[in-house]
Amino acid sequence: MGINKDQVEGRAKELAGKVQEVAGKTVGSLSEQAKGMANQVAGTTQAKFGDAKETVKDNYKDEKAKEEARREEARREETGRRP
């Protein structure tokens, strides 16, 4: 499984949101805490979207390889039947 832009950016947003939330708690700012939590959710969502894209891409590659193997097997069978 590879890594894509959405995974990286999403995880970075999660981290930045956590830092923002903690900073808000430290200075007693509820609005900064809320913004931090919102950024964490946005980051998690983006990272999960990136994960899903990778899963789809991996499944596509697997199916493509299986189809190629089926074609190769059919070619071998066809060749074996001919005199």
VMD Tcl script that builds the backbone (N, CA, C; Angstrom):
set m [mol new atoms 249]
animate dup $m
set s [atomselect $m all]
$s set {name element resname resid chain x y z} {
  {N N MET 1 A 0.842 -1.174 0.000}
  {CA C MET 1 A 0.000 0.000 0.000}
  {C C MET 1 A 0.888 1.238 0.000}
  {N N GLY 2 A 0.582 2.150 -0.885}
  {CA C GLY 2 A 1.348 3.379 -0.970}
  {C C GLY 2 A 0.789 4.462 -0.068}
  {N N ILE 3 A 1.357 5.612 -0.209}
  {CA C ILE 3 A 0.904 6.768 0.551}
  {C C ILE 3 A 0.566 7.857 -0.445}
  {N N ASN 4 A -0.575 8.524 -0.231}
  {CA C ASN 4 A -0.951 9.595 -1.143}
  {C C ASN 4 A -1.050 10.931 -0.414}
  {N N LYS 5 A -1.246 11.964 -1.191}
  {CA C LYS 5 A -1.270 13.331 -0.689}
  {C C LYS 5 A -2.336 13.528 0.394}
  {N N ASP 6 A -3.514 12.964 0.191}
  {CA C ASP 6 A -4.587 13.140 1.170}
  {C C ASP 6 A -4.234 12.511 2.512}
  {N N GLN 7 A -3.575 11.378 2.492}
  {CA C GLN 7 A -3.171 10.742 3.749}
  {C C GLN 7 A -2.189 11.631 4.507}
  {N N VAL 8 A -1.200 12.132 3.809}
  {CA C VAL 8 A -0.162 12.958 4.440}
  {C C VAL 8 A -0.758 14.264 4.954}
  {N N GLU 9 A -1.489 14.959 4.092}
  {CA C GLU 9 A -2.068 16.238 4.497}
  {C C GLU 9 A -3.076 16.061 5.621}
  {N N GLY 10 A -3.868 15.017 5.549}
  {CA C GLY 10 A -4.863 14.762 6.595}
  {C C GLY 10 A -4.220 14.517 7.947}
  {N N ARG 11 A -3.182 13.718 7.959}
  {CA C ARG 11 A -2.525 13.434 9.231}
  {C C ARG 11 A -1.826 14.685 9.785}
  {N N ALA 12 A -1.312 15.521 8.874}
  {CA C ALA 12 A -0.694 16.784 9.297}
  {C C ALA 12 A -1.747 17.710 9.913}
  {N N LYS 13 A -2.940 17.755 9.301}
  {CA C LYS 13 A -4.025 18.575 9.849}
  {C C LYS 13 A -4.460 18.061 11.220}
  {N N GLU 14 A -4.514 16.736 11.358}
  {CA C GLU 14 A -4.860 16.156 12.653}
  {C C GLU 14 A -3.895 16.639 13.729}
  {N N LEU 15 A -2.617 16.544 13.421}
  {CA C LEU 15 A -1.586 16.949 14.374}
  {C C LEU 15 A -1.675 18.437 14.684}
  {N N ALA 16 A -1.822 19.256 13.651}
  {CA C ALA 16 A -1.924 20.702 13.863}
  {C C ALA 16 A -3.164 21.035 14.694}
  {N N GLY 17 A -4.247 20.323 14.440}
  {CA C GLY 17 A -5.463 20.535 15.226}
  {C C GLY 17 A -5.272 20.172 16.684}
  {N N LYS 18 A -4.547 19.090 16.934}
  {CA C LYS 18 A -4.278 18.694 18.319}
  {C C LYS 18 A -3.441 19.751 19.022}
  {N N VAL 19 A -2.429 20.260 18.327}
  {CA C VAL 19 A -1.586 21.318 18.897}
  {C C VAL 19 A -2.441 22.550 19.185}
  {N N GLN 20 A -3.315 22.907 18.248}
  {CA C GLN 20 A -4.178 24.069 18.426}
  {C C GLN 20 A -5.127 23.869 19.607}
  {N N GLU 21 A -5.663 22.662 19.745}
  {CA C GLU 21 A -6.558 22.372 20.865}
  {C C GLU 21 A -5.832 22.512 22.203}
  {N N VAL 22 A -4.646 21.926 22.290}
  {CA C VAL 22 A -3.873 22.000 23.530}
  {C C VAL 22 A -3.484 23.445 23.839}
  {N N ALA 23 A -3.101 24.181 22.808}
  {CA C ALA 23 A -2.759 25.591 23.019}
  {C C ALA 23 A -3.972 26.361 23.527}
  {N N GLY 24 A -5.132 26.069 22.967}
  {CA C GLY 24 A -6.361 26.717 23.429}
  {C C GLY 24 A -6.657 26.399 24.878}
  {N N LYS 25 A -6.443 25.146 25.278}
  {CA C LYS 25 A -6.647 24.761 26.682}
  {C C LYS 25 A -5.661 25.499 27.581}
  {N N THR 26 A -4.426 25.602 27.107}
  {CA C THR 26 A -3.378 26.233 27.895}
  {C C THR 26 A -3.700 27.699 28.191}
  {N N VAL 27 A -4.206 28.405 27.187}
  {CA C VAL 27 A -4.504 29.826 27.377}
  {C C VAL 27 A -5.962 30.075 27.771}
  {N N GLY 28 A -6.730 29.006 27.871}
  {CA C GLY 28 A -8.123 29.145 28.300}
  {C C GLY 28 A -9.057 29.668 27.220}
  {N N SER 29 A -8.750 29.387 25.965}
  {CA C SER 29 A -9.573 29.862 24.849}
  {C C SER 29 A -10.434 28.719 24.313}
  {N N LEU 30 A -11.719 28.797 24.606}
  {CA C LEU 30 A -12.638 27.766 24.121}
  {C C LEU 30 A -12.738 27.780 22.594}
  {N N SER 31 A -12.659 28.962 22.002}
  {CA C SER 31 A -12.774 29.020 20.538}
  {C C SER 31 A -11.571 28.348 19.876}
  {N N GLU 32 A -10.379 28.525 20.421}
  {CA C GLU 32 A -9.198 27.854 19.857}
  {C C GLU 32 A -9.276 26.344 20.057}
  {N N GLN 33 A -9.794 25.930 21.203}
  {CA C GLN 33 A -9.975 24.491 21.447}
  {C C GLN 33 A -10.932 23.907 20.410}
  {N N ALA 34 A -12.036 24.626 20.170}
  {CA C ALA 34 A -13.034 24.154 19.209}
  {C C ALA 34 A -12.456 24.118 17.800}
  {N N LYS 35 A -11.710 25.149 17.433}
  {CA C LYS 35 A -11.075 25.164 16.109}
  {C C LYS 35 A -10.093 24.000 15.973}
  {N N GLY 36 A -9.351 23.741 17.040}
  {CA C GLY 36 A -8.406 22.630 17.017}
  {C C GLY 36 A -9.106 21.292 16.830}
  {N N MET 37 A -10.208 21.112 17.554}
  {CA C MET 37 A -10.961 19.864 17.420}
  {C C MET 37 A -11.554 19.744 16.020}
  {N N ALA 38 A -12.039 20.858 15.469}
  {CA C ALA 38 A -12.590 20.841 14.112}
  {C C ALA 38 A -11.503 20.488 13.096}
  {N N ASN 39 A -10.310 21.031 13.277}
  {CA C ASN 39 A -9.206 20.707 12.369}
  {C C ASN 39 A -8.804 19.238 12.487}
  {N N GLN 40 A -8.895 18.696 13.687}
  {CA C GLN 40 A -8.591 17.277 13.852}
  {C C GLN 40 A -9.592 16.421 13.081}
  {N N VAL 41 A -10.862 16.773 13.183}
  {CA C VAL 41 A -11.902 16.023 12.462}
  {C C VAL 41 A -11.690 16.143 10.951}
  {N N ALA 42 A -11.403 17.366 10.495}
  {CA C ALA 42 A -11.158 17.560 9.059}
  {C C ALA 42 A -9.947 16.745 8.606}
  {N N GLY 43 A -8.909 16.736 9.415}
  {CA C GLY 43 A -7.715 15.968 9.075}
  {C C GLY 43 A -7.981 14.473 9.048}
  {N N THR 44 A -8.712 14.000 10.031}
  {CA C THR 44 A -9.049 12.580 10.080}
  {C C THR 44 A -9.864 12.183 8.854}
  {N N THR 45 A -10.817 13.035 8.501}
  {CA C THR 45 A -11.655 12.760 7.330}
  {C C THR 45 A -10.812 12.704 6.060}
  {N N GLN 46 A -9.921 13.660 5.895}
  {CA C GLN 46 A -9.072 13.678 4.704}
  {C C GLN 46 A -8.151 12.461 4.675}
  {N N ALA 47 A -7.590 12.106 5.825}
  {CA C ALA 47 A -6.702 10.942 5.885}
  {C C ALA 47 A -7.458 9.658 5.555}
  {N N LYS 48 A -8.681 9.527 6.076}
  {CA C LYS 48 A -9.486 8.336 5.783}
  {C C LYS 48 A -9.850 8.275 4.306}
  {N N PHE 49 A -10.116 9.435 3.708}
  {CA C PHE 49 A -10.382 9.483 2.273}
  {C C PHE 49 A -9.158 8.994 1.501}
  {N N GLY 50 A -7.978 9.443 1.917}
  {CA C GLY 50 A -6.739 8.982 1.291}
  {C C GLY 50 A -6.543 7.487 1.458}
  {N N ASP 51 A -6.880 6.975 2.651}
  {CA C ASP 51 A -6.790 5.527 2.888}
  {C C ASP 51 A -7.711 4.773 1.934}
  {N N ALA 52 A -8.927 5.296 1.770}
  {CA C ALA 52 A -9.896 4.643 0.885}
  {C C ALA 52 A -9.400 4.648 -0.561}
  {N N LYS 53 A -8.818 5.766 -0.990}
  {CA C LYS 53 A -8.274 5.835 -2.345}
  {C C LYS 53 A -7.193 4.785 -2.553}
  {N N GLU 54 A -6.330 4.611 -1.570}
  {CA C GLU 54 A -5.269 3.603 -1.681}
  {C C GLU 54 A -5.847 2.200 -1.738}
  {N N THR 55 A -6.878 1.945 -0.940}
  {CA C THR 55 A -7.514 0.627 -0.950}
  {C C THR 55 A -8.112 0.330 -2.321}
  {N N VAL 56 A -8.808 1.308 -2.890}
  {CA C VAL 56 A -9.403 1.127 -4.220}
  {C C VAL 56 A -8.303 0.884 -5.250}
  {N N LYS 57 A -7.251 1.670 -5.178}
  {CA C LYS 57 A -6.154 1.520 -6.138}
  {C C LYS 57 A -5.507 0.133 -6.006}
  {N N ASP 58 A -5.275 -0.319 -4.779}
  {CA C ASP 58 A -4.679 -1.633 -4.560}
  {C C ASP 58 A -5.595 -2.747 -5.068}
  {N N ASN 59 A -6.893 -2.615 -4.794}
  {CA C ASN 59 A -7.844 -3.628 -5.261}
  {C C ASN 59 A -7.903 -3.666 -6.785}
  {N N TYR 60 A -7.835 -2.501 -7.408}
  {CA C TYR 60 A -7.828 -2.442 -8.868}
  {C C TYR 60 A -6.601 -3.159 -9.426}
  {N N LYS 61 A -5.453 -2.895 -8.832}
  {CA C LYS 61 A -4.226 -3.551 -9.288}
  {C C LYS 61 A -4.324 -5.067 -9.124}
  {N N ASP 62 A -4.880 -5.504 -7.993}
  {CA C ASP 62 A -5.037 -6.938 -7.755}
  {C C ASP 62 A -5.954 -7.574 -8.793}
  {N N GLU 63 A -7.083 -6.917 -9.059}
  {CA C GLU 63 A -8.034 -7.449 -10.040}
  {C C GLU 63 A -7.431 -7.454 -11.437}
  {N N LYS 64 A -6.683 -6.427 -11.749}
  {CA C LYS 64 A -6.032 -6.360 -13.055}
  {C C LYS 64 A -5.026 -7.504 -13.207}
  {N N ALA 65 A -4.264 -7.785 -12.167}
  {CA C ALA 65 A -3.289 -8.878 -12.196}
  {C C ALA 65 A -3.998 -10.225 -12.323}
  {N N LYS 66 A -5.120 -10.402 -11.609}
  {CA C LYS 66 A -5.884 -11.651 -11.705}
  {C C LYS 66 A -6.419 -11.844 -13.122}
  {N N GLU 67 A -6.929 -10.773 -13.715}
  {CA C GLU 67 A -7.461 -10.860 -15.077}
  {C C GLU 67 A -6.350 -11.221 -16.057}
  {N N GLU 68 A -5.196 -10.617 -15.890}
  {CA C GLU 68 A -4.062 -10.941 -16.763}
  {C C GLU 68 A -3.656 -12.408 -16.596}
  {N N ALA 69 A -3.682 -12.904 -15.368}
  {CA C ALA 69 A -3.350 -14.310 -15.131}
  {C C ALA 69 A -4.373 -15.225 -15.798}
  {N N ARG 70 A -5.657 -14.860 -15.746}
  {CA C ARG 70 A -6.698 -15.657 -16.410}
  {C C ARG 70 A -6.486 -15.671 -17.925}
  {N N ARG 71 A -6.145 -14.508 -18.475}
  {CA C ARG 71 A -5.891 -14.450 -19.924}
  {C C ARG 71 A -4.698 -15.321 -20.308}
  {N N GLU 72 A -3.652 -15.251 -19.517}
  {CA C GLU 72 A -2.453 -16.051 -19.789}
  {C C GLU 72 A -2.774 -17.543 -19.718}
  {N N GLU 73 A -3.565 -17.926 -18.727}
  {CA C GLU 73 A -3.963 -19.329 -18.589}
  {C C GLU 73 A -4.793 -19.756 -19.791}
  {N N ALA 74 A -5.692 -18.903 -20.243}
  {CA C ALA 74 A -6.512 -19.215 -21.413}
  {C C ALA 74 A -5.632 -19.355 -22.653}
  {N N ARG 75 A -4.629 -18.500 -22.795}
  {CA C ARG 75 A -3.709 -18.603 -23.936}
  {C C ARG 75 A -2.952 -19.933 -23.897}
  {N N ARG 76 A -2.497 -20.306 -22.704}
  {CA C ARG 76 A -1.766 -21.575 -22.578}
  {C C ARG 76 A -2.659 -22.761 -22.919}
  {N N GLU 77 A -3.892 -22.732 -22.432}
  {CA C GLU 77 A -4.840 -23.821 -22.728}
  {C C GLU 77 A -5.123 -23.895 -24.230}
  {N N GLU 78 A -5.310 -22.742 -24.828}
  {CA C GLU 78 A -5.577 -22.691 -26.265}
  {C C GLU 78 A -4.404 -23.235 -27.059}
  {N N THR 79 A -3.215 -22.872 -26.694}
  {CA C THR 79 A -2.005 -23.341 -27.358}
  {C C THR 79 A -1.824 -24.841 -27.168}
  {N N GLY 80 A -2.167 -25.331 -26.000}
  {CA C GLY 80 A -2.022 -26.752 -25.697}
  {C C GLY 80 A -2.989 -27.618 -26.467}
  {N N ARG 81 A -4.118 -27.105 -26.846}
  {CA C ARG 81 A -5.112 -27.869 -27.583}
  {C C ARG 81 A -4.791 -27.996 -29.068}
  {N N ARG 82 A -4.056 -27.074 -29.581}
  {CA C ARG 82 A -3.736 -27.101 -31.016}
  {C C ARG 82 A -2.579 -28.056 -31.294}
  {N N PRO 83 A -2.675 -28.790 -32.417}
  {CA C PRO 83 A -1.587 -29.742 -32.755}
  {C C PRO 83 A -0.313 -29.060 -33.179}
}
mol reanalyze $m
mol bondsrecalc $m
mol representation Tube
mol addrep $m
